Amino acid sequence: MVAALGGFLFGFDTAVMSGANGLLRARFELGDFMLGWTVSCLIIGCMAGAAVSGSLGERFGRKKVLVAAAVLYTAGIFASALSPSLGMFITARMIEGIGIGITSTLCPLYNAEIAPAKFRGRLVAMNQMATVSGIFLGSFLAFGVSSMGNDAWDVSTGWRIMFGTGIVPGLLFLTLLFLVPESPRWLIKKGRAAEALPILLKIHGEELAKKEVLDIKQSFAQDEEAKAASGRRFTPALRTVLIVGIIIAMLQQITGINAVMYYAPEIFRQTGAGASGSLTQTIMVGLVNLIFTALSLWLVDKLGRKVLLLAGSFFMTLSLAIIGFAFHTGRTDGPIVLICILVYVAAFAISLGAVVWVILSEIFPSRIRGLATAVATMALWGADFAVSQSFPPLLASAGPAITFWIFAATSLFTFLFTWGVIPETKGKSLEEIEAMWEKKHGDKQESYKPSLQD
């Protein structure tokens, strides 16, 4: 739960930014392009944080790097609230983004490395549950702050209060991190199995903990032998799984979810809803996101990753196509757009929202897990930046119909990609998943089996 709080930070910022972007447009007199940049500059920081998280996590450990990320986030959100100029605000958001980028990589990775196989899906998906909880609570906060004064007060002061409250979850995350142990897999990789065993004993019990230590040590030994034999870090199996991870990470974003979450009030205003009505509908979006993410935590280890991805991407495609048609025909004055957006958000929450983080945390073999997770997460943030930056001008130039049809097309591709490429990993240990990829591509190599004395 502590590690999953890293996701809460991004969710909270997303909701606050959604509620504040209209106020920032008025405060700094922003056009469509600059509004997109003000929203998406955070993602540049996220990309930088994700880029360095893998190497830093491998060198210093998951826990220490997460502590540094919490400090960066808290400092950035504090500076955002006090920024006297647009330049300062953007710089502060980039600093905040570095912290979020690190947590988005290492928090799911940490939970995957510490979780028993049968519970790993739901424990990793807790990161997404924390994210949508942050979105939901942030939406309520933005709505409450905007009701405290008139429009002029909101433009001058209200948005600062919205961002300033983000200091609270940042400090909570930082404090609680000191209470959690280091990743046992990282400890074993660094030759500190004696420190890892007590942690695994608490999780698995004595018999399974000893087996887990042996499996992890054997996995690392095979990694070193394979690396020495091939002279390369990336064998065919590793290249394949890295490409799959990068594509599924990008698909989570280019199907449009953060365009909807960042700009929900703007979208609802396009349908004719007033300012208060659009904020109310935005809160409904956050509630649906929260409910169906909670449902995904229950289903991901029961139905499996692939089934949820297929069902979710199908309904995302359908709802986005209908939204585009409603805007194309001008029939947006009824509830159809709101209903379809809620269906789209529900389908995303139960599938791509939670499941992609689970997949990224478990499909990469141990020898490249830190690096590959960082690369895939950086690709995810890059796709998020492209969507966040391009959405306002795309909405203004191409119109909402074409915009939502583009997202429908990417959702359809997600369905087809999942059907043909994504394997099912439900119930498998990280070492079994690694062996599955290696067997498929003929990379498996025999090596010694370590003993408990080792």
C-alpha positions in Angstrom: 0.0 0.0 0.0 2.9 2.3 0.8 4.5 1.7 -2.6 1.2 2.2 -4.4 0.9 5.7 -2.9 3.4 6.7 -5.6 0.5 6.3 -8.1 -1.7 8.5 -5.9 0.7 11.4 -6.6 0.2 11.3 -10.4 -3.6 10.8 -10.0 -3.9 13.8 -7.7 -1.9 16.0 -10.0 -4.0 14.9 -13.0 -7.3 15.8 -11.3 -6.0 19.1 -10.0 -4.6 20.1 -13.4 -7.9 19.2 -15.0 -9.8 21.5 -12.6 -7.2 24.3 -12.9 -6.3 24.4 -16.6 -9.2 26.8 -17.3 -8.0 29.1 -14.5 -4.4 28.9 -15.7 -5.5 29.8 -19.2 -7.1 32.9 -17.8 -4.3 33.7 -15.4 -1.5 33.5 -17.9 -3.5 34.3 -21.0 -2.7 31.0 -22.7 -3.6 29.9 -26.2 -4.4 26.3 -27.2 -0.7 25.3 -27.8 0.5 26.9 -24.5 -2.3 25.4 -22.6 -1.2 22.0 -23.9 2.4 22.7 -23.0 1.4 23.9 -19.5 -0.5 20.6 -18.9 2.0 18.3 -20.6 5.3 19.8 -19.4 5.0 17.6 -16.3 5.4 14.6 -18.7 8.8 15.8 -19.8 9.9 15.5 -16.2 8.2 12.1 -16.0 10.1 10.9 -19.0 13.4 12.1 -17.5 12.5 10.4 -14.2 11.6 7.1 -15.9 14.8 7.3 -18.0 17.0 7.3 -14.9 14.9 5.2 -12.6 16.1 1.8 -13.9 19.8 2.5 -13.5 19.4 4.3 -10.2 17.1 1.5 -8.9 19.6 -1.1 -9.8 22.5 0.8 -8.2 21.0 2.1 -5.0 18.0 -0.1 -4.5 14.3 0.5 -5.0 13.6 2.0 -1.6 16.3 4.7 -1.6 15.4 6.0 -5.0 11.7 6.1 -4.1 12.6 8.3 -1.1 14.4 10.7 -3.5 11.4 10.7 -5.8 9.1 11.6 -2.9 11.4 14.6 -2.1 11.4 15.8 -5.7 7.6 15.5 -6.0 6.9 17.4 -2.8 9.4 20.2 -3.7 7.9 20.5 -7.2 4.3 20.7 -6.1 5.2 23.2 -3.4 7.0 25.4 -5.9 4.1 25.1 -8.4 1.6 26.5 -5.9 3.9 29.5 -5.2 5.0 30.2 -8.8 4.9 33.9 -9.6 5.3 33.4 -13.4 4.4 30.8 -16.1 8.1 30.0 -16.5 8.5 29.2 -12.8 5.3 27.1 -12.8 6.5 25.0 -15.8 9.9 24.5 -14.2 8.3 23.4 -10.9 6.0 21.0 -12.7 9.0 19.4 -14.5 10.7 18.8 -11.1 7.5 17.3 -9.8 7.4 15.2 -13.0 10.8 13.7 -12.3 9.6 12.3 -9.0 6.4 11.0 -10.6 8.4 9.4 -13.4 10.6 7.5 -10.9 7.6 6.3 -8.9 5.7 5.2 -12.0 8.6 2.8 -12.8 9.7 1.6 -9.4 6.5 1.4 -7.4 4.9 -1.3 -9.6 8.3 -3.0 -10.0 8.8 -3.0 -6.2 5.3 -4.6 -5.6 5.9 -7.2 -8.3 9.2 -8.2 -6.7 7.8 -8.5 -3.2 4.4 -10.1 -4.0 3.5 -13.8 -4.0 2.6 -15.0 -7.5 -1.1 -15.6 -6.8 -1.6 -12.1 -5.4 0.9 -10.2 -7.7 -1.7 -8.9 -10.1 -3.9 -7.2 -7.5 -0.9 -5.9 -5.5 0.7 -4.3 -8.6 -2.7 -3.1 -9.7 -3.0 -1.3 -6.4 -0.7 1.3 -8.0 -3.4 2.1 -10.5 -6.0 2.0 -7.7 -4.0 4.7 -5.9 -3.8 6.7 -9.1 -7.6 6.8 -9.7 -8.1 7.4 -6.0 -5.9 10.5 -6.4 -7.9 11.5 -9.5 -11.2 11.1 -7.6 -10.1 13.0 -4.4 -8.4 15.6 -6.5 -11.6 16.2 -8.5 -13.5 16.8 -5.3 -10.9 19.1 -4.0 -10.8 21.1 -7.3 -14.6 21.4 -7.2 -14.6 22.5 -3.5 -11.8 25.1 -4.0 -13.5 26.6 -7.1 -16.7 27.0 -5.0 -14.9 29.0 -2.3 -14.8 32.3 -4.2 -15.8 34.1 -7.3 -14.2 33.7 -10.7 -11.6 36.4 -10.1 -10.5 34.7 -6.8 -10.2 31.3 -8.6 -8.0 32.8 -11.2 -5.7 34.6 -8.7 -5.7 32.2 -5.7 -7.9 29.2 -6.1 -5.5 27.3 -8.4 -2.6 27.8 -6.0 -4.6 26.2 -3.2 -5.5 23.3 -5.5 -1.8 22.5 -6.2 -0.6 23.3 -2.7 -2.7 20.6 -1.1 -0.6 18.1 -3.0 2.1 18.6 -0.4 0.1 16.4 2.0 0.2 13.1 0.0 3.8 13.9 -0.9 4.9 14.1 2.7 2.8 11.1 3.7 4.5 9.0 1.0 7.9 10.2 2.0 7.3 9.4 5.7 5.8 5.9 5.2 8.6 4.8 2.8 10.9 4.6 5.8 8.7 1.8 7.2 9.0 -0.6 4.2 11.8 -3.1 3.5 14.0 -3.2 0.4 13.1 -5.4 -2.5 14.3 -9.0 -1.6 15.1 -9.7 -5.3 17.4 -6.7 -5.4 19.1 -7.7 -2.2 19.7 -11.2 -3.6 21.0 -9.8 -6.8 23.5 -7.7 -4.8 24.7 -10.8 -2.9 22.7 -9.9 0.3 20.5 -13.0 0.5 20.8 -13.1 4.3 19.0 -9.7 4.4 16.4 -10.9 1.9 15.4 -14.1 3.6 13.7 -12.5 6.7 11.6 -10.4 4.3 10.6 -13.5 2.3 9.9 -15.4 5.5 7.3 -12.8 6.4 5.6 -13.1 3.0 5.8 -16.8 2.2 6.6 -18.8 5.3 9.8 -20.8 5.8 9.5 -23.5 3.1 8.3 -21.3 0.3 10.8 -18.5 1.3 13.8 -20.9 1.0 12.5 -22.1 -2.4 12.0 -18.5 -3.5 15.6 -17.6 -2.6 16.9 -20.6 -4.6 14.7 -19.8 -7.6 15.9 -16.2 -7.6 19.6 -17.1 -7.2 19.3 -19.7 -10.0 17.6 -17.1 -12.2 20.4 -14.6 -11.7 23.0 -17.3 -12.3 21.4 -18.3 -15.6 21.2 -14.6 -16.5 25.0 -14.2 -16.0 25.7 -17.5 -18.0 23.5 -16.5 -20.8 25.0 -13.0 -20.9 28.5 -14.4 -20.9 27.7 -17.0 -23.6 26.1 -14.7 -26.0 28.2 -11.6 -25.3 25.0 -9.6 -25.5 22.6 -8.2 -23.1 19.6 -8.5 -25.5 19.1 -11.9 -27.0 16.1 -12.5 -29.4 13.8 -13.3 -26.5 14.8 -10.2 -24.6 14.4 -7.9 -27.7 11.0 -9.4 -28.4 9.7 -8.9 -24.9 11.1 -5.4 -24.7 9.3 -4.4 -27.9 6.1 -5.9 -26.7 6.4 -4.0 -23.4 7.1 -0.7 -25.2 4.1 -1.1 -27.5 1.6 -2.0 -24.8 2.9 0.8 -22.7 2.3 3.3 -25.5 -1.1 1.9 -26.3 -2.2 2.7 -22.7 -1.8 6.4 -23.5 -2.6 6.8 -27.2 -6.0 5.3 -26.7 -6.8 8.8 -25.2 -7.3 8.3 -21.5 -5.3 11.2 -20.3 -6.9 13.5 -22.9 -10.2 12.7 -21.3 -8.9 13.0 -17.7 -6.9 16.2 -18.3 -9.6 17.9 -20.4 -12.8 16.4 -19.2 -14.3 19.8 -18.3 -13.4 21.2 -21.8 -15.0 18.1 -23.5 -18.2 18.5 -21.6 -18.3 22.2 -22.4 -18.2 21.2 -26.1 -21.5 19.4 -25.5 -23.1 22.5 -24.1 -22.6 21.9 -20.3 -21.9 24.9 -18.2 -18.9 25.4 -15.9 -20.5 23.8 -12.8 -22.2 21.1 -14.9 -18.9 20.1 -16.6 -17.1 19.9 -13.2 -20.0 17.7 -11.8 -19.7 15.4 -14.8 -15.9 15.3 -14.4 -16.4 14.0 -10.8 -18.7 11.3 -12.2 -15.9 10.3 -14.5 -13.6 10.0 -11.5 -16.1 7.9 -9.5 -16.5 5.4 -12.4 -12.8 5.2 -12.8 -12.4 4.5 -9.1 -15.1 1.8 -9.0 -13.9 -0.1 -12.1 -10.3 0.0 -11.1 -11.3 -1.6 -7.7 -13.1 -4.2 -9.7 -10.0 -4.9 -11.8 -8.0 -5.6 -8.6 -10.5 -8.4 -7.9 -10.5 -9.8 -11.5 -6.9 -9.5 -12.6 -5.8 -12.6 -10.7 -9.1 -14.5 -11.3 -9.8 -14.0 -15.0 -6.2 -13.1 -16.1 -4.5 -10.2 -17.8 -5.3 -11.0 -21.4 -9.1 -11.5 -21.0 -9.4 -8.1 -19.3 -7.4 -6.4 -22.0 -9.5 -7.9 -24.7 -12.8 -7.0 -23.1 -11.7 -3.5 -22.1 -10.3 -2.5 -25.5 -13.4 -3.8 -27.3 -15.7 -1.6 -25.3 -13.3 1.4 -25.5 -13.4 1.1 -29.3 -17.2 0.9 -29.4 -17.8 3.9 -27.0 -15.2 6.1 -28.7 -16.7 5.5 -32.1 -20.1 6.4 -30.8 -18.8 9.6 -29.2 -17.2 10.6 -32.5 -20.5 9.9 -34.3 -22.4 12.0 -31.8 -20.1 15.0 -32.4 -20.2 14.4 -36.2 -24.0 14.6 -36.3 -24.3 17.3 -33.7 -26.4 15.2 -31.4 -24.5 16.0 -28.2 -27.2 17.8 -26.2 -28.5 14.5 -24.6 -26.8 12.1 -22.3 -25.1 10.0 -25.0 -21.7 11.6 -24.8 -21.6 11.4 -21.0 -22.8 7.8 -21.0 -20.2 6.7 -23.6 -17.4 8.6 -21.9 -18.3 6.8 -18.6 -18.3 3.4 -20.5 -15.0 4.3 -22.0 -13.4 5.2 -18.7 -14.9 2.1 -17.1 -13.5 -0.2 -19.8 -10.1 1.5 -19.6 -10.0 1.2 -15.8 -10.7 -2.5 -15.8 -8.2 -3.3 -18.5 -5.4 -1.0 -19.8 -5.4 1.2 -16.7 -4.5 -1.5 -14.2 -3.4 -4.4 -16.3 -0.6 -2.6 -18.3 1.2 -1.8 -15.1 0.9 -5.5 -14.0 2.3 -6.7 -17.4 5.2 -4.2 -17.4 6.2 -5.3 -13.9 6.3 -9.0 -14.6 7.1 -9.8 -18.3 10.7 -8.6 -18.3 13.4 -11.2 -17.3 15.4 -10.3 -14.2 18.6 -9.4 -16.1 17.0 -6.5 -17.8 13.9 -5.9 -15.5 15.0 -2.5 -14.1 16.3 -1.2 -17.5 13.4 -2.6 -19.6 10.7 -1.3 -17.2 12.3 2.1 -17.3 12.4 2.1 -21.1 8.8 1.0 -21.4 7.7 3.5 -18.8 9.6 6.3 -20.6 7.8 5.3 -23.8 4.5 5.4 -21.9 5.2 8.9 -20.7 6.3 10.0 -24.2 3.0 8.8 -25.6 1.2 10.6 -22.7 3.1 13.8 -23.6 2.2 13.5 -27.3 -1.5 13.1 -26.5 -1.7 15.8 -23.8 0.2 18.3 -26.0 -1.7 17.7 -29.2 -5.2 17.3 -27.8 -6.2 21.0 -27.5 -5.0 22.0 -31.0 -6.4 18.8 -32.5 -9.8 19.4 -30.8 -9.8 22.9 -32.2 -8.6 22.1 -35.7 -9.9 18.6 -36.6 -12.9 18.8 -34.3 -14.0 16.4 -31.6 -15.5 13.8 -34.0 -12.2 13.1 -35.8 -10.3 13.3 -32.5 -12.4 10.6 -30.9 -12.3 8.4 -34.0 -8.6 8.5 -33.9 -8.7 7.2 -30.3 -11.2 4.5 -31.4 -8.8 3.3 -34.1 -5.9 3.0 -31.6 -8.2 1.1 -29.2 -9.1 -1.3 -32.0 -5.4 -1.9 -32.7 -4.9 -2.6 -29.0 -7.6 -5.3 -29.2 -5.8 -6.9 -32.2 -2.4 -6.6 -30.6 -3.5 -8.2 -27.4 -5.2 -11.0 -29.2 -2.1 -11.9 -31.3 0.9 -11.0 -29.1 0.2 -10.6 -25.3 0.7 -13.9 -23.4 -1.3 -14.8 -20.3 0.9 -14.6 -17.1 -1.8 -15.2 -14.4 -0.5 -17.4 -11.5 3.1 -17.7 -12.8 6.1 -16.7 -10.8 8.5 -14.1 -12.3 11.0 -16.9 -12.9 8.4 -19.0 -14.7 7.4 -16.0 -16.9 11.1 -15.5 -17.8 11.5 -19.2 -18.7 8.3 -19.0 -20.9 9.9 -16.2 -23.1 13.2 -18.0 -23.3 11.7 -21.3 -24.2 9.6 -19.7 -26.9 12.7 -18.1 -28.5 15.2 -20.9 -27.8 17.3 -18.8 -25.4 17.1 -21.1 -22.4 20.5 -22.2 -21.2 21.4 -24.9 -18.6 23.2 -23.8 -15.5 24.0 -25.0 -12.0 21.2 -25.2 -9.4 22.2 -23.2 -6.3 21.8 -24.8 -2.8 20.7 -23.2 0.4 24.4 -23.1 1.5 25.1 -20.9 -1.6 
